[in-house]
Amino acid sequence: MSFLWVTIPVSLLVAVSLLALVIHAVRSGAFDDWEGPAQRLVHDADDVPELPRPHTGDSAPDAD
């Protein structure tokens, strides 16, 4: 029973600190833009050109 004297205050402290973090995140605007990152991912331009595929044929290329 004596462990309750430690675990209950510790769990309340953790709960209050998590609640404070959520309130701080909401007030600072962390949840304002829900669609922006998704749209940036969809409309992202590929700046890296595609590499040519290696030749995988069985015949050797023409040596003219």
PyMOL Python script that loads the backbone (N, CA, C, O; Angstrom):
from pymol import cmd

cmd.read_pdbstr("""\
ATOM      1  N   MET A   1       0.810  -1.200   0.000  1.00  0.00           N
ATOM      2  CA  MET A   1       0.000   0.000   0.000  1.00  0.00           C
ATOM      3  C   MET A   1       0.851   1.261   0.000  1.00  0.00           C
ATOM      4  O   MET A   1       0.398   2.318  -0.438  1.00  0.00           O
ATOM      5  N   SER A   2       2.079   1.153   0.487  1.00  0.00           N
ATOM      6  CA  SER A   2       2.916   2.352   0.574  1.00  0.00           C
ATOM      7  C   SER A   2       3.376   2.825  -0.805  1.00  0.00           C
ATOM      8  O   SER A   2       3.741   3.990  -0.962  1.00  0.00           O
ATOM      9  N   PHE A   3       3.365   1.942  -1.805  1.00  0.00           N
ATOM     10  CA  PHE A   3       3.765   2.359  -3.144  1.00  0.00           C
ATOM     11  C   PHE A   3       2.786   3.357  -3.736  1.00  0.00           C
ATOM     12  O   PHE A   3       3.153   4.120  -4.630  1.00  0.00           O
ATOM     13  N   LEU A   4       1.541   3.369  -3.256  1.00  0.00           N
ATOM     14  CA  LEU A   4       0.560   4.336  -3.749  1.00  0.00           C
ATOM     15  C   LEU A   4       0.938   5.760  -3.381  1.00  0.00           C
ATOM     16  O   LEU A   4       0.582   6.696  -4.097  1.00  0.00           O
ATOM     17  N   TRP A   5       1.653   5.941  -2.279  1.00  0.00           N
ATOM     18  CA  TRP A   5       2.070   7.278  -1.861  1.00  0.00           C
ATOM     19  C   TRP A   5       3.103   7.854  -2.833  1.00  0.00           C
ATOM     20  O   TRP A   5       3.317   9.066  -2.867  1.00  0.00           O
ATOM     21  N   VAL A   6       3.729   7.003  -3.606  1.00  0.00           N
ATOM     22  CA  VAL A   6       4.709   7.462  -4.594  1.00  0.00           C
ATOM     23  C   VAL A   6       4.090   7.502  -5.992  1.00  0.00           C
ATOM     24  O   VAL A   6       4.272   8.480  -6.717  1.00  0.00           O
ATOM     25  N   THR A   7       3.373   6.467  -6.371  1.00  0.00           N
ATOM     26  CA  THR A   7       2.893   6.364  -7.750  1.00  0.00           C
ATOM     27  C   THR A   7       1.775   7.359  -8.075  1.00  0.00           C
ATOM     28  O   THR A   7       1.723   7.883  -9.188  1.00  0.00           O
ATOM     29  N   ILE A   8       0.896   7.619  -7.134  1.00  0.00           N
ATOM     30  CA  ILE A   8      -0.209   8.549  -7.415  1.00  0.00           C
ATOM     31  C   ILE A   8       0.321   9.971  -7.641  1.00  0.00           C
ATOM     32  O   ILE A   8      -0.059  10.585  -8.638  1.00  0.00           O
ATOM     33  N   PRO A   9       1.171  10.526  -6.778  1.00  0.00           N
ATOM     34  CA  PRO A   9       1.692  11.867  -7.080  1.00  0.00           C
ATOM     35  C   PRO A   9       2.543  11.921  -8.352  1.00  0.00           C
ATOM     36  O   PRO A   9       2.498  12.914  -9.079  1.00  0.00           O
ATOM     37  N   VAL A  10       3.311  10.876  -8.627  1.00  0.00           N
ATOM     38  CA  VAL A  10       4.117  10.862  -9.843  1.00  0.00           C
ATOM     39  C   VAL A  10       3.216  10.819 -11.070  1.00  0.00           C
ATOM     40  O   VAL A  10       3.472  11.531 -12.041  1.00  0.00           O
ATOM     41  N   SER A  11       2.185  10.014 -11.048  1.00  0.00           N
ATOM     42  CA  SER A  11       1.284   9.940 -12.205  1.00  0.00           C
ATOM     43  C   SER A  11       0.516  11.246 -12.389  1.00  0.00           C
ATOM     44  O   SER A  11       0.272  11.661 -13.522  1.00  0.00           O
ATOM     45  N   LEU A  12       0.134  11.898 -11.294  1.00  0.00           N
ATOM     46  CA  LEU A  12      -0.530  13.196 -11.409  1.00  0.00           C
ATOM     47  C   LEU A  12       0.428  14.245 -11.973  1.00  0.00           C
ATOM     48  O   LEU A  12       0.022  15.088 -12.774  1.00  0.00           O
ATOM     49  N   LEU A  13       1.681  14.199 -11.565  1.00  0.00           N
ATOM     50  CA  LEU A  13       2.666  15.135 -12.093  1.00  0.00           C
ATOM     51  C   LEU A  13       2.879  14.919 -13.586  1.00  0.00           C
ATOM     52  O   LEU A  13       2.980  15.886 -14.341  1.00  0.00           O
ATOM     53  N   VAL A  14       2.948  13.674 -14.015  1.00  0.00           N
ATOM     54  CA  VAL A  14       3.107  13.369 -15.444  1.00  0.00           C
ATOM     55  C   VAL A  14       1.879  13.822 -16.221  1.00  0.00           C
ATOM     56  O   VAL A  14       2.011  14.387 -17.306  1.00  0.00           O
ATOM     57  N   ALA A  15       0.694  13.584 -15.686  1.00  0.00           N
ATOM     58  CA  ALA A  15      -0.541  13.980 -16.370  1.00  0.00           C
ATOM     59  C   ALA A  15      -0.631  15.495 -16.504  1.00  0.00           C
ATOM     60  O   ALA A  15      -1.011  16.000 -17.561  1.00  0.00           O
ATOM     61  N   VAL A  16      -0.290  16.216 -15.461  1.00  0.00           N
ATOM     62  CA  VAL A  16      -0.349  17.680 -15.510  1.00  0.00           C
ATOM     63  C   VAL A  16       0.693  18.226 -16.480  1.00  0.00           C
ATOM     64  O   VAL A  16       0.417  19.187 -17.198  1.00  0.00           O
ATOM     65  N   SER A  17       1.886  17.632 -16.515  1.00  0.00           N
ATOM     66  CA  SER A  17       2.905  18.116 -17.442  1.00  0.00           C
ATOM     67  C   SER A  17       2.515  17.833 -18.891  1.00  0.00           C
ATOM     68  O   SER A  17       2.763  18.669 -19.760  1.00  0.00           O
ATOM     69  N   LEU A  18       1.913  16.685 -19.173  1.00  0.00           N
ATOM     70  CA  LEU A  18       1.446  16.396 -20.531  1.00  0.00           C
ATOM     71  C   LEU A  18       0.317  17.339 -20.945  1.00  0.00           C
ATOM     72  O   LEU A  18       0.263  17.787 -22.090  1.00  0.00           O
ATOM     73  N   LEU A  19      -0.570  17.631 -20.021  1.00  0.00           N
ATOM     74  CA  LEU A  19      -1.643  18.576 -20.313  1.00  0.00           C
ATOM     75  C   LEU A  19      -1.074  19.958 -20.599  1.00  0.00           C
ATOM     76  O   LEU A  19      -1.548  20.651 -21.500  1.00  0.00           O
ATOM     77  N   ALA A  20      -0.061  20.364 -19.840  1.00  0.00           N
ATOM     78  CA  ALA A  20       0.579  21.658 -20.079  1.00  0.00           C
ATOM     79  C   ALA A  20       1.257  21.685 -21.446  1.00  0.00           C
ATOM     80  O   ALA A  20       1.215  22.707 -22.131  1.00  0.00           O
ATOM     81  N   LEU A  21       1.879  20.582 -21.853  1.00  0.00           N
ATOM     82  CA  LEU A  21       2.507  20.529 -23.181  1.00  0.00           C
ATOM     83  C   LEU A  21       1.473  20.624 -24.302  1.00  0.00           C
ATOM     84  O   LEU A  21       1.712  21.291 -25.308  1.00  0.00           O
ATOM     85  N   VAL A  22       0.346  19.972 -24.140  1.00  0.00           N
ATOM     86  CA  VAL A  22      -0.709  20.040 -25.161  1.00  0.00           C
ATOM     87  C   VAL A  22      -1.277  21.453 -25.245  1.00  0.00           C
ATOM     88  O   VAL A  22      -1.493  21.968 -26.342  1.00  0.00           O
ATOM     89  N   ILE A  23      -1.519  22.081 -24.100  1.00  0.00           N
ATOM     90  CA  ILE A  23      -2.042  23.447 -24.098  1.00  0.00           C
ATOM     91  C   ILE A  23      -1.043  24.397 -24.752  1.00  0.00           C
ATOM     92  O   ILE A  23      -1.436  25.281 -25.512  1.00  0.00           O
ATOM     93  N   HIS A  24       0.235  24.221 -24.465  1.00  0.00           N
ATOM     94  CA  HIS A  24       1.261  25.065 -25.090  1.00  0.00           C
ATOM     95  C   HIS A  24       1.298  24.857 -26.603  1.00  0.00           C
ATOM     96  O   HIS A  24       1.441  25.822 -27.354  1.00  0.00           O
ATOM     97  N   ALA A  25       1.172  23.620 -27.056  1.00  0.00           N
ATOM     98  CA  ALA A  25       1.189  23.333 -28.493  1.00  0.00           C
ATOM     99  C   ALA A  25      -0.015  23.946 -29.192  1.00  0.00           C
ATOM    100  O   ALA A  25       0.111  24.464 -30.302  1.00  0.00           O
ATOM    101  N   VAL A  26      -1.169  23.893 -28.562  1.00  0.00           N
ATOM    102  CA  VAL A  26      -2.374  24.466 -29.165  1.00  0.00           C
ATOM    103  C   VAL A  26      -2.256  25.981 -29.238  1.00  0.00           C
ATOM    104  O   VAL A  26      -2.609  26.582 -30.253  1.00  0.00           O
ATOM    105  N   ARG A  27      -1.769  26.596 -28.184  1.00  0.00           N
ATOM    106  CA  ARG A  27      -1.646  28.066 -28.172  1.00  0.00           C
ATOM    107  C   ARG A  27      -0.578  28.565 -29.124  1.00  0.00           C
ATOM    108  O   ARG A  27      -0.695  29.675 -29.643  1.00  0.00           O
ATOM    109  N   SER A  28       0.461  27.777 -29.369  1.00  0.00           N
ATOM    110  CA  SER A  28       1.524  28.222 -30.265  1.00  0.00           C
ATOM    111  C   SER A  28       1.194  27.949 -31.731  1.00  0.00           C
ATOM    112  O   SER A  28       1.960  28.342 -32.610  1.00  0.00           O
ATOM    113  N   GLY A  29       0.079  27.288 -32.012  1.00  0.00           N
ATOM    114  CA  GLY A  29      -0.359  27.086 -33.387  1.00  0.00           C
ATOM    115  C   GLY A  29       0.187  25.837 -34.041  1.00  0.00           C
ATOM    116  O   GLY A  29       0.283  25.782 -35.267  1.00  0.00           O
ATOM    117  N   ALA A  30       0.542  24.846 -33.275  1.00  0.00           N
ATOM    118  CA  ALA A  30       1.106  23.628 -33.846  1.00  0.00           C
ATOM    119  C   ALA A  30       0.072  22.824 -34.633  1.00  0.00           C
ATOM    120  O   ALA A  30       0.444  22.024 -35.492  1.00  0.00           O
ATOM    121  N   PHE A  31      -1.205  23.019 -34.359  1.00  0.00           N
ATOM    122  CA  PHE A  31      -2.248  22.241 -35.021  1.00  0.00           C
ATOM    123  C   PHE A  31      -3.077  23.088 -35.980  1.00  0.00           C
ATOM    124  O   PHE A  31      -4.188  22.695 -36.334  1.00  0.00           O
ATOM    125  N   ASP A  32      -2.563  24.239 -36.410  1.00  0.00           N
ATOM    126  CA  ASP A  32      -3.342  25.128 -37.264  1.00  0.00           C
ATOM    127  C   ASP A  32      -3.436  24.639 -38.703  1.00  0.00           C
ATOM    128  O   ASP A  32      -4.508  24.708 -39.304  1.00  0.00           O
ATOM    129  N   ASP A  33      -2.345  24.149 -39.263  1.00  0.00           N
ATOM    130  CA  ASP A  33      -2.314  23.781 -40.675  1.00  0.00           C
ATOM    131  C   ASP A  33      -2.274  22.265 -40.814  1.00  0.00           C
ATOM    132  O   ASP A  33      -1.208  21.657 -40.716  1.00  0.00           O
ATOM    133  N   TRP A  34      -3.423  21.660 -41.041  1.00  0.00           N
ATOM    134  CA  TRP A  34      -3.497  20.205 -41.169  1.00  0.00           C
ATOM    135  C   TRP A  34      -3.247  19.753 -42.605  1.00  0.00           C
ATOM    136  O   TRP A  34      -2.764  18.642 -42.821  1.00  0.00           O
ATOM    137  N   GLU A  35      -3.567  20.594 -43.592  1.00  0.00           N
ATOM    138  CA  GLU A  35      -3.482  20.171 -44.987  1.00  0.00           C
ATOM    139  C   GLU A  35      -2.207  20.610 -45.682  1.00  0.00           C
ATOM    140  O   GLU A  35      -1.886  20.081 -46.747  1.00  0.00           O
ATOM    141  N   GLY A  36      -1.481  21.543 -45.130  1.00  0.00           N
ATOM    142  CA  GLY A  36      -0.276  22.057 -45.776  1.00  0.00           C
ATOM    143  C   GLY A  36       0.784  21.004 -46.028  1.00  0.00           C
ATOM    144  O   GLY A  36       1.234  20.871 -47.167  1.00  0.00           O
ATOM    145  N   PRO A  37       1.211  20.243 -45.015  1.00  0.00           N
ATOM    146  CA  PRO A  37       2.232  19.223 -45.267  1.00  0.00           C
ATOM    147  C   PRO A  37       1.782  18.160 -46.261  1.00  0.00           C
ATOM    148  O   PRO A  37       2.592  17.674 -47.051  1.00  0.00           O
ATOM    149  N   ALA A  38       0.508  17.791 -46.235  1.00  0.00           N
ATOM    150  CA  ALA A  38       0.014  16.783 -47.177  1.00  0.00           C
ATOM    151  C   ALA A  38       0.039  17.323 -48.601  1.00  0.00           C
ATOM    152  O   ALA A  38       0.396  16.597 -49.529  1.00  0.00           O
ATOM    153  N   GLN A  39      -0.332  18.574 -48.785  1.00  0.00           N
ATOM    154  CA  GLN A  39      -0.309  19.163 -50.119  1.00  0.00           C
ATOM    155  C   GLN A  39       1.120  19.332 -50.630  1.00  0.00           C
ATOM    156  O   GLN A  39       1.381  19.135 -51.817  1.00  0.00           O
ATOM    157  N   ARG A  40       2.040  19.693 -49.747  1.00  0.00           N
ATOM    158  CA  ARG A  40       3.436  19.824 -50.165  1.00  0.00           C
ATOM    159  C   ARG A  40       3.996  18.475 -50.594  1.00  0.00           C
ATOM    160  O   ARG A  40       4.801  18.404 -51.523  1.00  0.00           O
ATOM    161  N   LEU A  41       3.579  17.413 -49.932  1.00  0.00           N
ATOM    162  CA  LEU A  41       4.049  16.083 -50.304  1.00  0.00           C
ATOM    163  C   LEU A  41       3.527  15.677 -51.672  1.00  0.00           C
ATOM    164  O   LEU A  41       4.266  15.101 -52.470  1.00  0.00           O
ATOM    165  N   VAL A  42       2.266  15.969 -51.952  1.00  0.00           N
ATOM    166  CA  VAL A  42       1.651  15.580 -53.230  1.00  0.00           C
ATOM    167  C   VAL A  42       2.224  16.399 -54.377  1.00  0.00           C
ATOM    168  O   VAL A  42       2.480  15.858 -55.453  1.00  0.00           O
ATOM    169  N   HIS A  43       2.426  17.687 -54.165  1.00  0.00           N
ATOM    170  CA  HIS A  43       2.862  18.583 -55.238  1.00  0.00           C
ATOM    171  C   HIS A  43       4.357  18.833 -55.229  1.00  0.00           C
ATOM    172  O   HIS A  43       4.813  19.825 -55.798  1.00  0.00           O
ATOM    173  N   ASP A  44       5.119  17.978 -54.611  1.00  0.00           N
ATOM    174  CA  ASP A  44       6.559  18.137 -54.543  1.00  0.00           C
ATOM    175  C   ASP A  44       7.174  17.866 -55.910  1.00  0.00           C
ATOM    176  O   ASP A  44       6.891  16.845 -56.538  1.00  0.00           O
ATOM    177  N   ALA A  45       8.000  18.772 -56.356  1.00  0.00           N
ATOM    178  CA  ALA A  45       8.674  18.602 -57.650  1.00  0.00           C
ATOM    179  C   ALA A  45       9.951  17.807 -57.435  1.00  0.00           C
ATOM    180  O   ALA A  45      10.706  18.054 -56.494  1.00  0.00           O
ATOM    181  N   ASP A  46      10.175  16.862 -58.311  1.00  0.00           N
ATOM    182  CA  ASP A  46      11.387  16.064 -58.221  1.00  0.00           C
ATOM    183  C   ASP A  46      12.534  16.851 -58.844  1.00  0.00           C
ATOM    184  O   ASP A  46      12.528  17.109 -60.048  1.00  0.00           O
ATOM    185  N   ASP A  47      13.511  17.229 -58.038  1.00  0.00           N
ATOM    186  CA  ASP A  47      14.654  17.972 -58.542  1.00  0.00           C
ATOM    187  C   ASP A  47      15.756  17.042 -59.034  1.00  0.00           C
ATOM    188  O   ASP A  47      16.652  17.479 -59.756  1.00  0.00           O
ATOM    189  N   VAL A  48      15.705  15.789 -58.661  1.00  0.00           N
ATOM    190  CA  VAL A  48      16.731  14.831 -59.044  1.00  0.00           C
ATOM    191  C   VAL A  48      16.289  14.143 -60.326  1.00  0.00           C
ATOM    192  O   VAL A  48      15.236  13.506 -60.346  1.00  0.00           O
ATOM    193  N   PRO A  49      17.082  14.257 -61.415  1.00  0.00           N
ATOM    194  CA  PRO A  49      16.683  13.587 -62.656  1.00  0.00           C
ATOM    195  C   PRO A  49      16.830  12.074 -62.512  1.00  0.00           C
ATOM    196  O   PRO A  49      17.632  11.575 -61.722  1.00  0.00           O
ATOM    197  N   GLU A  50      16.042  11.378 -63.289  1.00  0.00           N
ATOM    198  CA  GLU A  50      16.120   9.919 -63.247  1.00  0.00           C
ATOM    199  C   GLU A  50      17.399   9.452 -63.927  1.00  0.00           C
ATOM    200  O   GLU A  50      17.807  10.005 -64.948  1.00  0.00           O
ATOM    201  N   LEU A  51      18.024   8.440 -63.360  1.00  0.00           N
ATOM    202  CA  LEU A  51      19.234   7.871 -63.937  1.00  0.00           C
ATOM    203  C   LEU A  51      18.852   6.931 -65.072  1.00  0.00           C
ATOM    204  O   LEU A  51      17.811   6.277 -65.006  1.00  0.00           O
ATOM    205  N   PRO A  52      19.690   6.852 -66.126  1.00  0.00           N
ATOM    206  CA  PRO A  52      19.374   5.909 -67.211  1.00  0.00           C
ATOM    207  C   PRO A  52      19.474   4.479 -66.696  1.00  0.00           C
ATOM    208  O   PRO A  52      20.325   4.151 -65.869  1.00  0.00           O
ATOM    209  N   ARG A  53      18.595   3.652 -67.200  1.00  0.00           N
ATOM    210  CA  ARG A  53      18.605   2.259 -66.769  1.00  0.00           C
ATOM    211  C   ARG A  53      19.771   1.526 -67.408  1.00  0.00           C
ATOM    212  O   ARG A  53      20.097   1.776 -68.569  1.00  0.00           O
ATOM    213  N   PRO A  54      20.398   0.632 -66.676  1.00  0.00           N
ATOM    214  CA  PRO A  54      21.520  -0.123 -67.263  1.00  0.00           C
ATOM    215  C   PRO A  54      21.020  -1.095 -68.326  1.00  0.00           C
ATOM    216  O   PRO A  54      19.877  -1.551 -68.291  1.00  0.00           O
ATOM    217  N   HIS A  55      21.906  -1.397 -69.270  1.00  0.00           N
ATOM    218  CA  HIS A  55      21.568  -2.318 -70.350  1.00  0.00           C
ATOM    219  C   HIS A  55      21.516  -3.739 -69.787  1.00  0.00           C
ATOM    220  O   HIS A  55      22.497  -4.209 -69.211  1.00  0.00           O
ATOM    221  N   THR A  56      20.410  -4.413 -69.944  1.00  0.00           N
ATOM    222  CA  THR A  56      20.257  -5.755 -69.394  1.00  0.00           C
ATOM    223  C   THR A  56      20.041  -6.814 -70.465  1.00  0.00           C
ATOM    224  O   THR A  56      19.692  -7.952 -70.149  1.00  0.00           O
ATOM    225  N   GLY A  57      20.244  -6.456 -71.719  1.00  0.00           N
ATOM    226  CA  GLY A  57      20.019  -7.409 -72.808  1.00  0.00           C
ATOM    227  C   GLY A  57      21.132  -8.446 -72.878  1.00  0.00           C
ATOM    228  O   GLY A  57      22.237  -8.230 -72.381  1.00  0.00           O
ATOM    229  N   ASP A  58      20.814  -9.577 -73.505  1.00  0.00           N
ATOM    230  CA  ASP A  58      21.797 -10.652 -73.625  1.00  0.00           C
ATOM    231  C   ASP A  58      22.828 -10.372 -74.715  1.00  0.00           C
ATOM    232  O   ASP A  58      23.970 -10.822 -74.624  1.00  0.00           O
ATOM    233  N   SER A  59      22.423  -9.626 -75.749  1.00  0.00           N
ATOM    234  CA  SER A  59      23.358  -9.366 -76.861  1.00  0.00           C
ATOM    235  C   SER A  59      24.214  -8.157 -76.540  1.00  0.00           C
ATOM    236  O   SER A  59      23.784  -7.246 -75.834  1.00  0.00           O
ATOM    237  N   ALA A  60      25.405  -8.159 -77.056  1.00  0.00           N
ATOM    238  CA  ALA A  60      26.323  -7.044 -76.846  1.00  0.00           C
ATOM    239  C   ALA A  60      25.886  -5.880 -77.724  1.00  0.00           C
ATOM    240  O   ALA A  60      25.320  -6.095 -78.796  1.00  0.00           O
ATOM    241  N   PRO A  61      26.135  -4.671 -77.293  1.00  0.00           N
ATOM    242  CA  PRO A  61      25.743  -3.515 -78.124  1.00  0.00           C
ATOM    243  C   PRO A  61      26.625  -3.441 -79.382  1.00  0.00           C
ATOM    244  O   PRO A  61      27.748  -3.944 -79.396  1.00  0.00           O
ATOM    245  N   ASP A  62      26.097  -2.812 -80.426  1.00  0.00           N
ATOM    246  CA  ASP A  62      26.829  -2.693 -81.688  1.00  0.00           C
ATOM    247  C   ASP A  62      28.096  -1.872 -81.476  1.00  0.00           C
ATOM    248  O   ASP A  62      28.066  -0.820 -80.838  1.00  0.00           O
ATOM    249  N   ALA A  63      29.202  -2.360 -82.014  1.00  0.00           N
ATOM    250  CA  ALA A  63      30.476  -1.658 -81.884  1.00  0.00           C
ATOM    251  C   ALA A  63      30.903  -1.089 -83.231  1.00  0.00           C
ATOM    252  O   ALA A  63      31.954  -1.463 -83.752  1.00  0.00           O
ATOM    253  N   ASP A  64      30.114  -0.201 -83.794  1.00  0.00           N
ATOM    254  CA  ASP A  64      30.429   0.372 -85.109  1.00  0.00           C
ATOM    255  C   ASP A  64      31.502   1.385 -85.024  1.00  0.00           C
ATOM    256  O   ASP A  64      31.887   1.964 -86.040  1.00  0.00           O
TER     257      ASP A  64
END
""", "prot")
cmd.dss("prot")
cmd.show_as("cartoon", "prot")
cmd.util.cbc("prot")
cmd.orient("prot")
